[in-house]
Amino acid sequence: MPSITAKITPEQRNGIYGLVRNRLAGIGDVWIAMEKAGDYSSAERLGLEFGEELRLLRDIGWKPNDYRREFALTMPVHDLMELLSRLQGEAESVLVGSADERKAREEEAKVTECFQLGYEACEEVLAEIDPRTGDPA
């Protein structure tokens, strides 16, 4: 069994899971970069990023509802830090960029809550595992 990098709560899992699902909606961008744009370096980067996100699902589960009491993250620390930082950055851009629209639509409020939960979960886990800010788990 791989060693545990960090453990997260069900609430943190749900936030991160929402961010990953949102991100995976763009997986077709790999094909677009390769076939339409001929941008193979972007396709490779996206492929690596999506691979990390799919790898994280192995730890937190693929289904929307998972009733475990805690989730052990087994990705290497560096990979997990890059992934969580990327997810957190995307969540931040949505949270900051859509304040007026959030107020206008109830559905978007649910998405915003998901992004906020995911952002905070990324922040907490990064603080736990980042050797520059504290001791790795």
N, C-alpha and C positions, 0 to 999 in steps of 0.2 A: 504494500500500500504506500502511495506517495506520502511524503512528509507534509504536514499541515503548515501553511504559510500564515493563515489567519482564520478566525471563526467569526461568523456574522449571525445576527439575530434574524428571525423571520421578517421583521419589518425592514431591515436593511436589505435582505434578500429580495423582497418584493419591489423595493425601489430600484435596485440594480437590475433585476429581471426586466422591469418595465423599460429601462434605458436600453438594455441589450435588444429586447424585442423591437423597439423603435428603430434602433440602428440597423438591425438585420433586414428591415424593410428595404434598405438600399443595396442589398447584395447584388442586384442586377447591374449596379454601377461598374462592377468588375468587367462584365461583358461589354458594356458601353465603352469603357476606357480601351479595351482591347480591340474590339471589332469596329466600332464607329469612329473612335478618335485615334486609334493606333498609338495610344499613350500607354506603353507597356510598363513604364516605371510606376505610374499611378495605379495601374491594374495590379501590379505586384504588391504595392503598399496596401491597397485595399484588401487584397487577398490575405495578406499577413494579419491585418487588423480583424477581418471577419473570422479568420482562423482562431485568433485569441478569444473572440467573443463566443464562438461555438465551443471552444475549450472550457470557458467559464460555465457554460450551461451544463457541462458534465458534473460540476460540483454543486450548482444551485438548482438543478433540475430543469427539464424542458417544459413541463406543464405549468400553466398559470398558477395553480394552487399546489403547494407542497407543504405538508403539515409537520415537517421536522421542527424540532425545537431550536436547533442551531445548524449552521451550514459550515462545513470545513472547506476552506479554499486551499487547493493544493497546487495551484500554478506557481511557478518560480516567482520569487518576490519581484524581480525586475519587470517581468512580463505583466504581472498583476498591477504593479504601480503604473506602467504605461497605459494599460487598459482602463484602469479606474480614472486616471487623469484625463484621458481622452473622453470618456463618458461624462465625467464631471464638467469638462469644458463645453461639451455639446449641450448638457442640461442647463448650464449657466447662460449660454447664448439664447436658449429658448426662454428661460425665465426673465432675462433682462429685456429681450427684444419684443416681448408680446404682452406687456403689462396692460395696455388698453384693450387688446383683443380678449384677454382672459376674463375681464369684467363683463364682456359682451355675451359670452357663450358658456353655458353650464358644462358642456362636454369638454371644452378646452380647460375648464377649471380642474376637471378630473385628471387631464393629461399633465397639467402644471403640478398638481399635487404629487403625481407619480415622479415627475422630473425632480421636484424638490426633495422627495424622499430618497431618490437615487443619488442626487448630488450630495446630500448629507451622509448617506451611507458610504459613498466613495471617499469623502473627506475623512470620516472616522477610521476607515480601514487603512487609508494612506497614512494617517497619523500614527497608526499602530505599527505598520510595517516599514515605513520609510526610515532607513538608518540615519538620515540626516536630522530627523526630528525625534527619534525615540528608538527604543530597542525593538528589533524584529520579534514577532511572536515565536 
